[in-house]
Amino acid sequence: MADPKDDSFRPADPAALFPATRSTHLPRILILYGSLRARSFSRLAAEEAARILDRLGAEVRFFDPSGLPLVDDGTDATHPKVQELRDLVGWCEGMVWSSPERHGAMTGLMKTQIDWIPLSDGAVRPTQGKTLAVMQVSGGSQSFNAVNQLRILGRWMRLLTIPNQSSIPKAWTEFDEDGRMKPSGLYDRIVDVMEELVKFTLLTRDIRDHLVDRYSERVETAADLMRRVNQGNL
């Protein structure tokens, strides 16, 4: 049993949790969507979220998943689309994941994007401590299967997934011919979610290293840590 007096036991540091100096740049949000259809409702919902985020003062970037290869399908992380995705994940401070629900689950395209994001890239954990909002669209009645799965993945990727979420049923009825979402309570919910994402991002982005500083990892050697989190050979 570890000795509580060991140097690896550290109380929370108020100075680290409430820094006197904070970042002043716009919060950086990356949006991923899970369909390549010409009229993709997960993309239209994501674009609506981006407009809201822009109004809320965030800098928003999208990843276009067209051309992203399947994981383990004769390619590796040197592929240009994989590098593009990983560079965007490194740039961002928070993310929005927007997926259709297909056969009761997120799409394979959505999962492929997440599978290409590493838990660890050398000594860097690209997602750890960053914020996440989850959204889904459905062709039928309202469901939460996809957002529930996205939450599980967010936890696995050590993201701070915000409490609120968006689920749009019968999505084909919620957008006009120009791809804009019609006024409704479903639109209002997306505004709620994006407001919450921006607030959580601003609240945590300067302290995320302290928030995710763990005793179990402080007592672990760097080599052991890399072996444990690097699952590239599985």
C-alpha positions in Angstrom: 0.0 0.0 0.0 1.3 3.5 -0.9 2.3 5.8 1.9 0.0 8.9 2.0 3.1 10.9 2.8 4.6 9.9 -0.5 5.5 13.0 -2.7 3.1 11.7 -5.3 0.2 12.6 -3.1 -0.7 16.1 -4.0 -3.6 18.2 -2.7 -5.6 20.3 -5.2 -3.7 23.5 -6.0 -6.1 26.6 -5.8 -3.5 28.7 -7.7 -3.6 26.1 -10.5 -7.4 25.9 -10.5 -7.9 29.7 -10.5 -4.9 31.2 -12.4 -4.5 34.9 -12.2 -3.7 35.0 -15.9 -6.0 33.4 -18.5 -5.9 32.9 -22.3 -7.5 35.7 -24.2 -7.8 34.1 -27.7 -11.2 32.9 -29.0 -12.1 29.3 -27.8 -11.1 26.9 -30.6 -13.8 24.3 -31.5 -13.4 21.5 -34.0 -16.6 19.9 -35.5 -16.8 16.3 -36.8 -19.9 15.0 -38.6 -20.8 11.5 -39.6 -22.2 11.4 -43.1 -21.1 12.1 -46.6 -24.5 12.5 -48.2 -25.0 15.5 -50.3 -27.8 16.6 -48.0 -26.4 15.2 -44.8 -28.5 16.3 -41.8 -25.7 15.6 -39.4 -23.6 18.0 -41.4 -26.4 20.6 -41.6 -26.9 20.4 -37.8 -23.2 20.8 -37.4 -23.2 23.8 -39.7 -26.0 25.3 -37.6 -24.0 24.7 -34.5 -21.0 26.4 -36.1 -23.1 29.5 -36.8 -24.1 29.6 -33.2 -20.6 29.1 -32.0 -19.4 31.9 -34.2 -22.0 34.2 -32.7 -20.9 33.2 -29.2 -17.3 34.2 -30.0 -15.6 30.9 -30.9 -13.2 30.1 -33.7 -14.6 27.0 -35.5 -13.1 24.6 -37.9 -14.5 21.5 -39.6 -12.9 18.3 -40.6 -14.2 16.9 -44.0 -14.1 13.1 -43.6 -14.3 12.5 -47.4 -11.3 10.4 -48.3 -10.4 9.3 -44.8 -9.3 5.7 -45.0 -10.5 2.9 -42.7 -8.3 2.1 -39.8 -5.9 -0.8 -40.4 -6.9 -1.0 -44.1 -3.4 -0.9 -45.5 -2.6 2.6 -44.4 -1.3 4.4 -41.3 -1.2 7.8 -39.6 1.0 9.2 -42.4 -2.0 9.4 -44.7 -2.8 13.1 -45.5 -6.4 12.9 -44.3 -5.3 11.3 -41.0 -2.6 14.0 -40.5 -5.2 16.7 -41.2 -7.6 15.3 -38.6 -4.9 14.9 -36.0 -3.5 18.4 -36.6 -7.1 19.8 -36.1 -7.5 17.8 -32.9 -4.2 19.2 -31.6 -5.3 22.7 -32.5 -8.7 22.6 -30.8 -9.7 23.2 -27.2 -13.1 21.6 -27.6 -15.1 19.5 -30.1 -18.6 18.9 -31.4 -19.4 15.4 -32.6 -22.6 15.2 -34.8 -23.7 11.8 -36.0 -26.7 10.3 -37.7 -28.3 7.3 -35.9 -28.1 4.4 -38.3 -29.4 1.0 -37.3 -29.5 2.1 -33.7 -25.9 3.4 -33.5 -23.5 6.0 -34.7 -22.3 5.7 -38.2 -19.1 3.8 -39.2 -17.8 7.1 -40.6 -18.2 8.8 -37.3 -16.4 5.9 -35.5 -13.6 5.9 -38.0 -12.8 9.5 -37.4 -12.6 8.9 -33.6 -10.6 5.7 -34.1 -7.9 7.7 -36.0 -7.5 10.1 -33.0 -4.8 8.6 -30.7 -5.1 8.5 -27.0 -1.4 9.2 -26.9 1.0 10.6 -29.5 4.4 10.1 -27.8 4.2 12.0 -24.5 1.2 14.1 -25.7 -2.4 13.2 -25.1 -4.3 15.1 -27.9 -7.8 14.9 -26.4 -7.3 14.7 -22.6 -9.0 17.5 -20.7 -10.6 19.1 -23.7 -14.3 19.7 -23.9 -16.9 17.8 -26.0 -20.5 18.3 -27.0 -22.5 15.5 -28.7 -25.3 15.7 -31.2 -27.3 13.3 -33.3 -30.0 13.3 -36.0 -32.6 10.6 -36.7 -34.8 9.9 -39.6 -37.6 8.7 -37.3 -38.7 9.3 -33.8 -36.4 10.8 -31.2 -33.6 8.5 -29.9 -30.5 8.9 -27.9 -28.5 5.8 -28.9 -25.9 7.7 -30.9 -25.3 10.4 -28.4 -25.0 7.8 -25.6 -22.4 6.0 -27.6 -20.6 9.2 -28.3 -20.5 10.0 -24.6 -18.9 6.6 -23.9 -16.2 7.4 -26.5 -15.7 10.9 -25.1 -15.0 9.4 -21.7 -12.7 6.8 -23.2 -10.8 9.7 -25.0 -10.7 11.5 -21.6 -12.7 14.4 -22.9 -14.8 16.6 -20.6 -18.2 15.8 -22.1 -20.7 18.5 -21.2 -24.0 17.6 -19.6 -26.3 19.0 -22.3 -26.8 17.3 -25.7 -28.9 17.6 -28.9 -31.0 14.9 -30.6 -33.1 15.9 -33.6 -35.9 13.5 -34.6 -37.3 13.4 -38.2 -34.4 15.6 -39.2 -35.6 15.8 -42.8 -38.6 18.0 -41.5 -36.4 20.4 -39.5 -34.3 22.0 -42.3 -35.5 24.3 -45.1 -34.4 24.0 -48.8 -31.3 26.2 -48.1 -30.2 23.8 -45.4 -31.0 26.1 -42.5 -32.7 24.8 -39.4 -36.2 25.9 -38.9 -37.1 27.8 -35.6 -38.2 25.3 -33.0 -37.4 23.9 -29.6 -34.9 21.6 -31.2 -33.0 24.6 -32.6 -33.1 26.2 -29.2 -31.6 23.1 -27.7 -28.6 23.4 -30.0 -28.1 27.0 -28.8 -28.2 25.7 -25.2 -25.6 23.1 -26.0 -23.2 25.4 -27.8 -23.5 28.0 -25.0 -22.7 25.4 -22.5 -19.7 24.1 -24.6 -18.2 27.6 -24.9 -18.6 28.2 -21.1 -17.0 24.9 -20.2 -14.2 25.4 -22.7 -13.4 28.9 -21.3 -13.6 27.6 -17.7 -11.3 24.6 -18.2 -8.9 25.3 -21.1 -6.2 26.9 -18.9 -6.4 24.4 -16.1 -6.9 21.1 -17.9 -3.4 19.8 -17.2 -4.2 20.2 -13.5 -7.6 18.7 -13.8 -6.3 15.5 -15.4 -3.1 15.2 -13.3 -3.5 11.7 -11.7 -1.7 10.0 -8.8 -1.6 6.7 -10.7 0.3 8.3 -13.5 2.6 10.3 -11.3 3.9 7.0 -9.8 4.2 5.4 -13.2 7.3 5.8 -15.3 7.0 7.6 -18.7 7.9 4.3 -20.5 5.2 2.4 -18.7 2.7 5.1 -19.4 3.4 5.0 -23.1 3.1 1.2 -23.2 -0.2 1.3 -21.4 -2.0 4.0 -23.5 -0.4 3.2 -26.9 -2.8 0.7 -28.5 -1.6 0.9 -32.0 -0.7 -2.8 -32.2 -4.2 -4.0 -31.1 
